[in-house]
Amino acid sequence: MATQLDYEQNFAADPKTVLAMLQDPAYVQVKGERTGSYDITVDVAEADAGGVAVTCTRSMPAEVPSYAAPFVGDTITITEVQTWGPPDADGSASAVVTVEFNSPISYRGTIDLAAGPDGTKVSNSGSFKASVPFVGGKVERVAADQTERYLAKEVTVGSEWLAR
């Protein structure tokens, strides 16, 4: 059984501006640094049908409960790939997201970006799957909680980026 993640972010800018930010390698680098990551690499490349693939690999200290530590180690290495389709005329866009960890857990989901009441609404939806006997569900919930904190911090970093 997988653990579902649904998280909404709001940015005070139009969808085209927010999409450009999310695909900007300088922003992805800063976001990684500001969320406690190191050894960050970012690659932005063209994808099928005029889309864009944003790949970010980063490491961070593993801050996990004791029952998860044997499966994770001292450091978590994360490779996230957001494959964005081309934006619609109004700037809305969607991405398929995959996240691989240096542990027996992964994430698969989507990001939907569209105009919202005060700018742009970014909806993150997906699921974590851990292949760990007995404690897999607990590990998934820890990953989901940490991802929600990461996405909340991304709103702060993104809002500061957009205000510059």
C-alpha positions in Angstrom: 0.0 0.0 0.0 1.3 3.5 -0.9 1.0 6.7 1.1 -0.8 9.5 -0.8 0.5 13.1 -0.9 -1.7 16.0 -1.9 -0.3 19.5 -1.3 -1.3 22.8 -2.7 1.1 25.8 -3.1 0.1 29.4 -4.0 2.4 32.0 -5.6 1.6 35.7 -6.1 2.5 35.7 -9.8 0.9 34.6 -13.1 1.3 31.0 -14.2 3.8 31.8 -17.0 6.1 33.5 -14.5 5.8 30.7 -11.9 6.4 28.1 -14.6 9.5 29.9 -15.8 10.7 30.1 -12.1 10.2 26.3 -11.6 12.2 25.6 -14.7 15.0 28.0 -14.0 18.2 26.1 -13.0 19.3 29.0 -10.8 16.0 28.9 -8.8 16.2 25.1 -8.5 19.8 25.4 -7.1 18.8 28.1 -4.6 15.7 26.2 -3.5 17.9 23.1 -2.9 20.4 25.2 -0.8 17.6 26.9 1.2 16.0 23.6 2.1 19.2 22.1 3.5 20.5 20.2 0.5 24.1 20.1 -0.7 26.0 18.5 -3.6 23.2 19.9 -5.8 23.2 19.3 -9.6 20.5 20.7 -11.9 19.9 19.9 -15.5 17.2 21.4 -17.7 16.6 19.9 -21.1 14.0 19.9 -23.8 11.4 17.1 -23.5 8.9 15.7 -26.0 6.4 17.9 -27.7 8.0 21.2 -26.6 8.1 20.3 -22.9 10.9 20.7 -20.4 12.6 18.1 -18.1 14.1 19.5 -14.9 16.4 17.0 -13.2 17.8 17.8 -9.7 20.0 15.5 -7.7 20.8 16.6 -4.2 21.9 15.2 -0.8 20.8 16.1 2.7 21.2 14.9 6.2 18.9 12.0 7.0 16.5 13.2 9.7 14.5 10.1 10.2 13.1 8.1 13.1 15.3 5.3 14.5 13.2 2.6 12.8 13.9 4.1 9.4 17.7 4.8 9.9 18.9 1.3 8.9 17.2 1.7 5.5 18.4 5.2 4.9 21.8 5.8 6.4 23.2 9.2 7.5 22.5 10.9 4.2 19.6 10.9 1.8 20.4 11.4 -1.9 17.4 12.4 -3.9 17.0 12.5 -7.7 13.9 14.4 -8.8 12.7 14.6 -12.4 9.9 17.0 -13.3 8.9 16.4 -17.0 6.7 19.4 -17.9 4.5 19.4 -21.0 4.2 22.6 -23.0 2.2 25.3 -21.3 -1.3 26.1 -22.5 -2.1 29.6 -23.9 -3.1 30.8 -20.4 0.2 29.6 -18.9 -1.2 26.5 -17.1 0.9 23.4 -17.4 1.4 19.9 -15.9 4.3 17.8 -15.1 4.9 14.1 -14.3 7.2 13.8 -11.3 9.5 10.9 -10.3 11.7 11.0 -7.2 14.2 8.3 -6.4 16.0 8.1 -3.1 19.1 6.1 -2.1 16.8 3.9 0.0 14.0 1.5 -0.8 11.4 4.3 -1.4 10.2 6.2 -4.4 7.6 8.8 -5.3 5.5 9.1 -8.4 3.1 12.0 -9.0 2.0 15.0 -10.9 2.2 18.8 -10.6 -0.6 20.9 -12.0 0.0 24.6 -12.3 -2.9 27.0 -13.1 -4.2 30.5 -12.4 -5.6 30.8 -8.8 -7.5 33.5 -7.0 -4.3 35.4 -6.0 -1.9 34.4 -8.7 -0.9 30.7 -9.4 -2.0 27.5 -7.7 0.4 24.6 -7.9 -1.2 21.3 -7.0 1.2 18.4 -6.1 -0.3 14.9 -6.0 1.3 11.5 -5.9 2.3 8.6 -3.7 5.2 7.2 -1.9 6.0 3.5 -2.0 8.5 1.9 0.3 9.6 -1.7 -0.2 10.5 -2.2 3.4 9.0 -5.2 5.4 6.9 -4.3 8.4 7.7 -0.6 8.6 7.1 0.4 5.0 4.0 2.4 5.8 5.7 4.3 8.6 8.7 5.1 6.3 6.2 6.4 3.6 4.5 8.6 6.1 7.8 10.1 7.3 8.7 10.8 3.6 5.3 12.4 3.0 5.7 14.6 6.1 9.2 15.7 5.1 8.0 16.5 1.6 5.2 18.6 2.9 7.7 20.7 4.9 9.9 20.9 1.8 7.0 22.1 -0.3 6.1 24.7 2.4 9.6 26.0 2.4 9.5 26.1 -1.4 6.6 28.6 -1.2 8.8 30.9 1.0 11.8 30.6 -1.3 9.7 30.9 -4.5 7.9 34.0 -3.1 11.2 35.7 -2.3 12.5 34.7 -5.8 9.4 36.2 -7.5 9.7 39.5 -5.4 13.2 40.3 -6.5 
